[in-house]
Every structure is written in structure tokens, then in C-alpha cells.
Amino acid sequence: MPDTTTLVVFLVACFVLLITPGPAVLYIVTRSLDGGPAAGVAATLGIASGTLCHVTAAALGLSTLLVTSALAFNMVKYLGAAYLIYLGIRRFTATQAHQPSKVTATKTLRRIWVEGIMLQLLNPKVALFLFALLPQFIDPSKGEPALQVFVLGIVLLTLGIITDGTYALGSGVARTWLRHPKVVRGQRRLAGGLLIGLGIAAAVSDSSNR
């Protein structure tokens, strides 16, 4: 493991990057405003699950393929952009539903969790970010590099759950102040429009926001 100074620098770098809004944060906030804190937490756990897959791939060296292959990177990028646009259209066209039963609510939370996983998995910039950041804090003299990558990735994942969870809970609480049907419709259309715009931007841009 890195020494204390290096670990502190790593934590600061991760924190600054994690609080920068991107597709994951926007999805979490959208779900929280739409479905309350529980939906936001489900989205947060979905994003975290997708991140865990990326961390595992980075530790195994699979992310190298995605980073070095323009074809693989672009395929995943365009799939991710299409998925964002799909989610945006669904949000934009959604109508106010009846109060869900407990079973329906459970299915909805599971769907949000799966959507979060897919959103994160289809964001190749997460793999690029891990590939660029984690090796800077690896010291081969202190143990197996793959294990160090995985451990640092878990630290990043934990910080991500904290920051994303804060967005989720904060947005979920704000939702209780915005119950009017017209406001709810406006939120959904705004969120849908933002997701569609973000999907289009992801397809044509090389930015690295989460």
C-alpha cells in the first residue's frame, strides 16, 4: 500500500473528481428527485456496482484493452451515449403514476439499480480514468500491483458511495418540497432533456466527467 502522504494525495484527488457532476451524478439526482431518497440510494448502489466491475477489470488488466483499442473504446462510448438518450427519452415522456405497491416499488428499485450498473459499465471514461489515475499511486516494491490497484479502487468506490449518496439523499429531501404535479412534470422533462443532451455530448465529446 502507498505511504500515508501518497494515500492522502490519492484521497484528495478522488474527492475532487467524484464531486464533479457527470452522467452518474446526474442519473442519481434525477432518480432521487423523481422517486425520493430510496430511488437515489438504489441508483447510487447501481453506479457503485458498475464501478466495482471497472475496478476488477483494471486489477485484472482488462481495462488496458479498452484504453488502447480505439474501436473498443468507441463501441462502448456510443452504446453508453445511446443508453443515456434512451433513459432521457423515458424520463421525458414519463407520466405521473399511481402510488406503487410494495412489490411494485421493490421492482422499481431493482430496475433503477440495474440501470445504474449499465450506465456505469457503458461509460468507457471510467476505465480510462482508473487506468490513468491508479498506476500513479502503485509502488511495485510494496506488494502485488494488481492487488494494490484493487485496494485503491475499493477506496475510490467507497468515496464514491459517500459522495453519490450525499447527492441522492440531498436531492431526495429536496423532492419533498416540490410535490406540485406541474413541478414534478417539469422536473421529469428537465431531467429527460439533460440526459438526452448528456448522451449526445458523450457521443461527440472527449471530456472525462463521470
KEKE-3310 file (N, C-alpha, C; in steps of 0.2 Angstrom, whole numbers, plus 5000, padded with zeros to 4 digits):
npx = (5004:5002:5012:5007:5007:5006:4994:4985:4985:4980:4967:4962:4963:4954:4942:4940:4938:4926:4916:4913:4900:4893:4888:4884:4882:4871:4862:4859:4854:4843:4835:4833:4826:4814:4810:4812:4822:4825:4825:4836:4846:4846:4850:4863:4869:4869:4877:4889:4890:4893:4905:4913:4914:4922:4934:4938:4941:4951:4961:4963:4969:4961:4956:4966:4964:4952:4957:4967:4962:4955:4943:4936:4934:4927:4915:4910:4908:4898:4888:4885:4881:4870:4862:4861:4853:4842:4837:4834:4824:4814:4812:4808:4796:4788:4774:4764:4762:4751:4751:4764:4763:4770:4777:4778:4786:4798:4802:4804:4815:4824:4825:4830:4843:4849:4849:4858:4870:4872:4873:4885:4894:4894:4901:4915:4925:4926:4934:4945:4949:4952:4963:4972:4973:4975:4988:4997:4999:5004:5016:5027:5037:5030:5021:5010:5006:4993:4984:4986:4980:4967:4964:4965:4956:4944:4945:4942:4929:4922:4923:4916:4903:4900:4900:4891:4880:4877:4873:4861:4853:4852:4845:4834:4828:4825:4815:4804:4799:4794:4781:4771:4760:4763:4776:4783:4781:4788:4801:4804:4804:4814:4825:4825:4828:4841:4848:4846:4853:4866:4869:4870:4881:4891:4893:4900:4910:4926:4927:4930:4921:4913)
npy = (4994:5012:5025:5036:5049:5049:5042:5051:5061:5054:5052:5065:5069:5060:5064:5077:5074:5066:5073:5081:5085:5073:5060:5050:5056:5065:5055:5050:5061:5064:5052:5053:5065:5061:5049:5049:5047:5033:5029:5036:5031:5018:5020:5025:5014:5005:5012:5011:4997:4995:5002:4994:4983:4989:4992:4979:4974:4983:4979:4966:4969:4971:4983:4989:4984:4991:5004:5005:5001:5009:5006:4997:5006:5016:5009:5005:5018:5024:5015:5018:5032:5030:5024:5033:5042:5035:5033:5046:5049:5041:5046:5059:5057:5051:5048:5054:5042:5030:5027:5016:4999:4989:4978:4982:4994:4988:4981:4992:4999:4989:4989:5002:5001:4991:4999:5009:5001:4997:5010:5014:5004:5006:5017:5021:5030:5029:5018:5023:5033:5026:5019:5029:5035:5026:5019:5029:5029:5017:5006:4995:4989:4987:4976:4965:4973:4972:4969:4980:4990:4985:4987:5001:5005:5000:5009:5021:5018:5017:5030:5036:5031:5038:5051:5051:5046:5056:5066:5059:5058:5071:5077:5069:5073:5086:5084:5083:5095:5099:5095:5098:5094:5100:5105:5092:5086:5096:5094:5080:5082:5091:5084:5073:5080:5084:5072:5067:5077:5075:5062:5065:5074:5065:5057:5064:5071:5072:5073:5070:5068:5060)
npz = (5000:4997:5005:5019:5015:5001:5000:5006:4996:4986:4990:4991:4977:4972:4978:4974:4960:4961:4966:4955:4944:4933:4921:4930:4942:4938:4934:4947:4954:4947:4948:4962:4964:4957:4962:4976:4991:4993:4979:4975:4982:4978:4964:4967:4972:4961:4952:4960:4959:4946:4945:4953:4945:4935:4942:4946:4933:4930:4939:4934:4922:4911:4907:4900:4887:4883:4884:4875:4863:4850:4843:4852:4863:4857:4853:4865:4870:4862:4864:4877:4876:4868:4877:4888:4881:4878:4892:4895:4886:4891:4903:4900:4893:4903:4913:4927:4939:4948:4966:4970:4974:4987:4982:4968:4970:4975:4963:4955:4962:4960:4946:4944:4950:4942:4930:4934:4935:4922:4916:4921:4917:4904:4902:4895:4899:4913:4914:4908:4916:4928:4923:4921:4933:4944:4943:4946:4959:4963:4970:4966:4974:4986:4986:4977:4962:4955:4966:4974:4965:4965:4979:4980:4971:4978:4988:4981:4976:4988:4993:4982:4985:4996:4992:4981:4987:4996:4987:4982:4994:4998:4986:4987:4998:4995:4986:4993:4995:4983:4977:4969:4955:4942:4944:4946:4934:4926:4932:4928:4914:4912:4918:4909:4897:4900:4901:4888:4881:4888:4883:4870:4870:4876:4865:4856:4862:4870:4884:4901:4912:4926)
capx = (5000:5006:5013:5002:5006:5003:4987:4981:4985:4975:4960:4960:4962:4947:4936:4939:4935:4920:4911:4912:4894:4894:4882:4882:4879:4865:4857:4857:4850:4837:4831:4831:4820:4809:4807:4814:4829:4826:4827:4843:4851:4846:4854:4870:4872:4870:4883:4894:4891:4896:4912:4916:4916:4928:4939:4940:4944:4958:4966:4965:4972:4957:4955:4971:4961:4948:4960:4972:4959:4950:4937:4933:4933:4921:4909:4907:4906:4892:4882:4883:4878:4863:4858:4859:4847:4836:4835:4832:4818:4809:4811:4805:4789:4785:4768:4763:4759:4748:4756:4765:4763:4777:4780:4780:4791:4804:4804:4806:4821:4829:4827:4835:4849:4852:4850:4864:4875:4873:4875:4892:4898:4894:4905:4922:4929:4928:4940:4951:4951:4956:4969:4976:4975:4978:4995:5002:5000:5006:5023:5029:5041:5026:5017:5007:5002:4986:4981:4986:4975:4961:4963:4964:4949:4939:4945:4939:4922:4919:4922:4910:4896:4898:4898:4885:4874:4875:4869:4855:4849:4850:4840:4828:4824:4823:4809:4798:4797:4792:4776:4765:4761:4766:4783:4785:4782:4794:4807:4805:4806:4821:4830:4825:4831:4848:4850:4847:4859:4872:4870:4873:4888:4895:4895:4904:4915:4931:4928:4931:4917:4909)
capy = (5000:5018:5028:5040:5055:5047:5040:5057:5064:5050:5053:5072:5068:5056:5068:5082:5071:5062:5078:5084:5081:5069:5056:5046:5061:5067:5050:5049:5066:5063:5047:5055:5069:5058:5044:5050:5045:5026:5028:5039:5026:5012:5022:5025:5007:5003:5015:5008:4990:4996:5005:4988:4979:4993:4991:4972:4974:4987:4975:4961:4972:4971:4989:4990:4983:4996:5011:5005:5000:5014:5003:4995:5012:5020:5005:5006:5025:5025:5012:5022:5038:5028:5022:5039:5045:5031:5035:5053:5049:5038:5051:5065:5055:5048:5051:5053:5035:5029:5026:5009:4994:4987:4974:4986:4998:4984:4980:4998:5000:4984:4992:5008:4998:4988:5005:5012:4997:4998:5017:5015:4999:5008:5023:5019:5035:5027:5014:5027:5037:5021:5017:5035:5038:5021:5017:5034:5028:5010:5005:4988:4986:4986:4971:4964:4979:4971:4969:4987:4993:4983:4990:5008:5005:5000:5016:5026:5016:5019:5038:5037:5029:5043:5057:5050:5045:5063:5069:5056:5060:5078:5078:5066:5078:5092:5082:5084:5102:5100:5090:5100:5090:5104:5105:5086:5086:5100:5090:5075:5084:5094:5078:5069:5084:5084:5065:5066:5081:5072:5057:5067:5076:5060:5053:5068:5074:5068:5075:5064:5069:5054)
capz = (5000:4997:5012:5021:5011:4995:5001:5007:4990:4982:4993:4989:4970:4971:4981:4969:4954:4962:4967:4949:4941:4926:4920:4936:4947:4935:4935:4954:4956:4943:4951:4969:4963:4954:4967:4983:4994:4991:4972:4974:4985:4973:4959:4970:4973:4954:4950:4963:4957:4939:4947:4955:4939:4931:4946:4945:4926:4930:4943:4930:4916:4905:4905:4895:4880:4881:4883:4869:4857:4848:4841:4858:4866:4853:4853:4872:4871:4858:4867:4883:4874:4866:4884:4891:4877:4880:4898:4894:4882:4895:4909:4897:4892:4909:4916:4934:4940:4954:4971:4969:4980:4990:4977:4963:4972:4975:4956:4953:4964:4957:4939:4945:4952:4936:4926:4936:4933:4914:4914:4923:4913:4897:4902:4895:4903:4920:4913:4906:4922:4933:4920:4921:4940:4949:4942:4949:4966:4964:4972:4965:4980:4992:4985:4970:4959:4954:4972:4975:4961:4968:4985:4979:4968:4983:4992:4977:4976:4995:4992:4978:4988:5001:4988:4977:4992:4998:4981:4982:5000:4997:4981:4989:5003:4991:4982:4997:4994:4976:4976:4964:4949:4937:4946:4945:4926:4924:4934:4923:4907:4913:4919:4902:4892:4902:4900:4881:4880:4890:4879:4863:4871:4877:4859:4851:4866:4873:4891:4906:4918:4927)
cpx = (5004:5007:5007:5001:5003:4996:4982:4980:4980:4968:4958:4959:4955:4941:4935:4935:4928:4914:4909:4906:4896:4888:4880:4879:4872:4860:4854:4852:4843:4832:4829:4825:4814:4805:4809:4820:4830:4828:4834:4848:4852:4851:4862:4873:4873:4876:4889:4896:4895:4904:4916:4919:4922:4934:4942:4944:4951:4963:4968:4968:4968:4955:4960:4968:4957:4951:4964:4968:4954:4943:4933:4930:4926:4915:4906:4904:4899:4886:4880:4879:4871:4859:4856:4853:4841:4833:4831:4825:4812:4807:4806:4797:4785:4779:4767:4759:4755:4753:4757:4764:4770:4781:4783:4786:4798:4806:4807:4813:4826:4830:4831:4842:4853:4853:4857:4870:4877:4876:4883:4897:4899:4897:4912:4927:4931:4934:4946:4953:4955:4962:4974:4978:4978:4985:5000:5003:5002:5014:5024:5033:5036:5021:5014:5004:4995:4982:4981:4981:4968:4959:4961:4958:4944:4939:4941:4931:4919:4918:4916:4903:4895:4896:4892:4879:4872:4871:4862:4850:4847:4845:4833:4824:4821:4816:4803:4795:4794:4787:4771:4766:4764:4774:4786:4786:4787:4801:4809:4807:4813:4826:4830:4829:4839:4851:4851:4853:4866:4874:4873:4880:4893:4897:4899:4910:4920:4932:4928:4927:4914:4902)
cpy = (5006:5021:5033:5046:5054:5045:5046:5061:5061:5051:5060:5072:5065:5060:5073:5080:5068:5067:5082:5081:5079:5065:5052:5050:5063:5062:5049:5054:5066:5058:5049:5060:5066:5053:5044:5047:5038:5025:5031:5034:5020:5014:5023:5018:5004:5006:5012:5001:4991:4998:4999:4984:4982:4992:4984:4971:4977:4982:4969:4963:4972:4978:4992:4990:4989:5003:5011:5004:5005:5011:5001:5001:5015:5016:5006:5013:5027:5021:5015:5028:5036:5027:5028:5043:5042:5032:5042:5053:5046:5043:5057:5063:5052:5052:5050:5046:5035:5027:5018:5005:4992:4983:4978:4991:4994:4983:4986:5000:4995:4986:4998:5006:4995:4994:5008:5008:4998:5005:5017:5010:5002:5015:5022:5024:5033:5022:5018:5031:5032:5020:5023:5036:5032:5020:5023:5033:5020:5010:4998:4985:4985:4981:4970:4970:4978:4971:4977:4991:4991:4987:4998:5009:5005:5006:5021:5024:5018:5027:5040:5036:5035:5049:5057:5049:5052:5067:5066:5058:5067:5080:5075:5070:5084:5091:5083:5091:5104:5095:5092:5096:5093:5104:5098:5084:5090:5097:5084:5077:5087:5089:5074:5073:5084:5078:5065:5071:5078:5066:5059:5070:5071:5056:5058:5072:5069:5070:5069:5064:5062:5054)
cpz = (5000:5004:5013:5017:5005:4995:5002:5000:4985:4984:4991:4981:4968:4973:4976:4963:4955:4963:4960:4945:4934:4925:4926:4941:4945:4936:4942:4956:4953:4946:4958:4968:4961:4959:4974:4985:4992:4984:4971:4977:4981:4967:4961:4970:4966:4951:4953:4961:4950:4940:4949:4950:4935:4936:4946:4938:4926:4933:4939:4924:4910:4903:4900:4888:4878:4880:4877:4863:4855:4846:4847:4862:4863:4853:4860:4873:4868:4861:4873:4881:4872:4873:4887:4887:4878:4887:4898:4891:4887:4901:4906:4895:4897:4911:4924:4935:4947:4960:4971:4975:4982:4985:4971:4964:4973:4968:4953:4955:4961:4950:4939:4946:4946:4931:4928:4935:4926:4913:4916:4919:4906:4896:4901:4898:4910:4919:4912:4912:4927:4930:4921:4928:4944:4949:4945:4956:4968:4965:4971:4971:4986:4991:4978:4967:4958:4960:4975:4971:4963:4974:4984:4975:4973:4987:4988:4977:4983:4995:4988:4981:4993:4997:4984:4982:4995:4993:4982:4988:5000:4992:4983:4994:5000:4988:4986:4997:4987:4974:4971:4958:4943:4938:4945:4938:4924:4926:4929:4916:4907:4913:4912:4897:4893:4900:4892:4879:4882:4886:4872:4864:4872:4870:4855:4855:4869:4881:4895:4912:4919:4925)
residu = (MET:PRO:ASP:THR:THR:THR:LEU:VAL:VAL:PHE:LEU:VAL:ALA:CYS:PHE:VAL:LEU:LEU:ILE:THR:PRO:GLY:PRO:ALA:VAL:LEU:TYR:ILE:VAL:THR:ARG:SER:LEU:ASP:GLY:GLY:PRO:ALA:ALA:GLY:VAL:ALA:ALA:THR:LEU:GLY:ILE:ALA:SER:GLY:THR:LEU:CYS:HIS:VAL:THR:ALA:ALA:ALA:LEU:GLY:LEU:SER:THR:LEU:LEU:VAL:THR:SER:ALA:LEU:ALA:PHE:ASN:MET:VAL:LYS:TYR:LEU:GLY:ALA:ALA:TYR:LEU:ILE:TYR:LEU:GLY:ILE:ARG:ARG:PHE:THR:ALA:THR:GLN:ALA:HIS:GLN:PRO:SER:LYS:VAL:THR:ALA:THR:LYS:THR:LEU:ARG:ARG:ILE:TRP:VAL:GLU:GLY:ILE:MET:LEU:GLN:LEU:LEU:ASN:PRO:LYS:VAL:ALA:LEU:PHE:LEU:PHE:ALA:LEU:LEU:PRO:GLN:PHE:ILE:ASP:PRO:SER:LYS:GLY:GLU:PRO:ALA:LEU:GLN:VAL:PHE:VAL:LEU:GLY:ILE:VAL:LEU:LEU:THR:LEU:GLY:ILE:ILE:THR:ASP:GLY:THR:TYR:ALA:LEU:GLY:SER:GLY:VAL:ALA:ARG:THR:TRP:LEU:ARG:HIS:PRO:LYS:VAL:VAL:ARG:GLY:GLN:ARG:ARG:LEU:ALA:GLY:GLY:LEU:LEU:ILE:GLY:LEU:GLY:ILE:ALA:ALA:ALA:VAL:SER:ASP:SER:SER:ASN:ARG)
# end
